[in-house]
Amino acid sequence: MSYAGKNLRYLRKLRGWTQDQFAGKLDIKRSLLGAYEEERAEPRIDILEKVCSIFKLSLDDVLLKDISVPNGGGAYIDKRRAMKISKAETNEIQFVPVKAAAGYLAGYADTEFLDELNTFTLPMLAPGYYRAFEIVGDSMLPTPSGSVIVGEKVENVEEIKNQNPYVVVSKSNGIVYKRVSRNNKVKDKITLISDNPMYEPYNVQLDDVLELWKAQMIITKAEKQNRWDVNQLANMVTNLQEQVTTMKKKMN
């Protein structure tokens, strides 16, 4: 008995793809994918090989096992978790692209959601728990929009080092990349500061913060790296000094 059709449908729904989206990834017509999922036709081997490549499965898994069954040898989620555990020492980094940001706010603590994120490794990182986030916008220039920030998990707000950059995940502001400052006199909030002086600092309540990731590396395309002239840098320093002075007055 072949489970191919059932497994294709299960995998598609697990990723949240429509039939049109999944068919596009497999380079087939939506109607043909529908026939596979409804078991009116048996998928070709070349199609199954594409499925195996996308989901890191074997042909035996897709053809001969019901991978939707939990806690079983063929279960897809079980296999992905086992892969994550076996490779933990390699510092596998889960990547959160912009298109997954909204889903991340709801699924940041959901093992199944996290298991579906793409991963990569960076050999120069020390052992730790890392995650990577794609950022957009110009508030952290000269770090350009589209950069990927690799952050190490911060378990306790007491670990925050003032003026260091962090990825802050909060209910109200989503995923943002900012410098973070704490005032020991105001323990229930943190201040988020942009590198681009055109953006004003703002406060976030600590009980609104879901996660903090201390920035360890920035990955960006070489041609997108910004260059600053002396005048720009001088203006930036002046504006930052003015902002710091204003912040101190507000906090005192």
N, C-alpha and C positions, 0 to 999 in steps of 0.2 A: 504493500500500500504506500502510495506517495503522499506526503504531507506538503508538497511544494506550494500548492495554491493557498492552503490555509496559512502556511508560514509567511508567504508574501503579503497576504492581507494583514496578518498580525504585525509584521515588521513595519509596514507602511503606517499603520495606525499608531504604532509605538513612537514613531518619529513625528507624528502629526501632519503627514503629507496627504494631499489629495491624490486621487488617481492620476490626474493630469501631471502633478509634480513628480510622482514616482515614475510614471511612464516616461517623462522627459529624461530623468536620470538614467533610465534603462535604454533610452533611445528606441522606444517602441510606441505604438499608438495606444491611447487610453482604452479603446475598445478591446484590444488584445490583452492588456493587463486585467481588464474586467473579466475576460474569459478565463484567464489563469486563476484569478481569485475565486471565481465561482465554480472552478474545477470543470469547466466545459472544454478546456484544452490543457495540455501538459506543457509547461514552459520548456523552451529549448535550452540545451546545455550552455550555450554562450550567454543567454540571459541569466541563468542561474549562477554562472561564474561572476557576472557583474554584481549580483546580489551578495554573493560570498565576499567579494572584494569590499563592498560598501560596509557590510556589517561584521566583517572579520569572522566569517563562519566557513565551515567545510561543506562540500557538496553532500556528504552524508548527513550533516546536521539539517540542511534545508530539505533534502529529499525524504529522509527516513525517520526523522524525529519530530515530534510535536513540540516545538521550542517555546510554545506559550505556556506549557505546564510548569507551574512553580515548584521549586525544590526538587527538581528532577535532573537527571544527567544531561538532558538535552535542552533544558530551559535556557533561553538566550540571556536573560538578565543574570541568571546564576553564573553563566560562563563569563560574562563581562565583569562581574564582581570578582570572580576568581582571578581573572587576568589582572585586575587592578591591584589585588592583594599581593599576587606573586611578583609584581613589578614595582611595589611601593618603594623599594630601596633605590630605584633609579630616578626618583623625583619626577614621576609623570605629572605634567602640568595640564590641568583641564582648561580649555580655551572657551571664553564666553564672548562670541562676536556680538556686534551691535544688534543684529536681528534677533538674538536670543535674550537680550537684556530684559525685556518685559517678562518673559517666561522665567528668567532667573529669579526675579523678585518673589515669584510664587513658589519656585522649586529649588531655591538655594539649599534647603535642608532635605530635599527629596532625593534619596539615593538613586531611584530609577531615572529621574531627570538628569542628575549629574553623570550617571553612567553613559548617557547618550551624547555627552559633549565630546568633541574631538580632543585628543591629547597630543602632547609633544614633550620632548626632554631637552634640557640644556645642561651639558656636562660640567659647566663651570660653577653651578650653584652648589652651595653647601647643603647637606641633608636638611630637609624641612618640609613643610606643607605649603605648596604654592598653587596659585591660580592666575590665569592671564585674562585680561580684559581689554577689548578694543574700545578706544575712546574717540569721540567726535567733538568738533568745535575748536575754537581758538583761545579758550580761556587759559590754557596752560602753555601757550607759546613761550619759548621756541619749540616745545614739543608739538609736532604737527598733528592735525586731525588725522585719524586713521592709524595712529600708533597703537602698539600693543604693550600694555603695562603688565609686567610679571610681578606679582605681589606675594609676600609671605604672610600667612595668617597671623593676626594679632588676637590673642585669646583674652587679653585684659587691657582695658583702657589705660591702666597705669603704665603700660609699656609704651604709650605714645611719646614720641620725642618731638618737641615743639619745632615747627617749621620744616619738618621732614614731609616728603610727599607720600600720600596714601590713596588707595582706592577705597572710597567710602560707599557702602551700600546701605541706603536708608529707605524707609517707607515713603517719605515725602518727596525725595529728590532722585530716587532711583540709584543708578551707578554713576558716580562722579570721581574724577581724579583731581585731587587738590592737595595743597599743603595744609597740615592740621596743627592747630595751636590750642593748648589747654590753659585755663587760668585756675590756679589752685583755690582761688576765692569763689569761683563759680563752677562747682563740681558736676552740675547736671547738664552741661552743654559743652560743645567744642566749636571752635571757629574754623571755617574752611576758607582758604586763601588761594586765589589764582596767581599764577606767575605773570599773566598778562595784566598790567596795571589798569587796563580799561574796565576790569571787573572788580566790583566792590566785595570785600569779605562778607561772609554771612554766618550766622550761628545755626547750629543744629542740636536739638535736644538728644541727649545720649539714649533715652528710651525709644527714640525714633530710629536709631542706628541698628541695622541688622548684622553687618559684618564690617571689619576693617582689615585691609591688606596693605602691609608696608611695601612700598615700591622698591624692588631690587634691581630690575632691569627694564630698559625701554627698547622695544624692537620697532624699527621704522624703516621705510624705504630710503635708500641713500639719496635719491633725487628730491625727496620731500624735506630734507633737513634744511631748516631755516638758518640764514646768516644775518647777524646783526652788525650794524656799523657803530662806531664809537658814540655818536649822538643818541642813537636809539638806546644804547646801554645806559648812558648817563641819565636820560629821561626816565628810564625804567627804575633806576636806583632812587632817583628823587621821588618818584611817585610811590615807591614801596616805603620809603622813609616816612612820607606823609601819611600813608595808610597805617603804618605801625604806630605812629604818634596818635592818630585818631582812635585806633583800637585801645591803646593804653588809657586814654582819657575816658572812653566808654566803660572800660572794665573797672576803673578805680573809683 
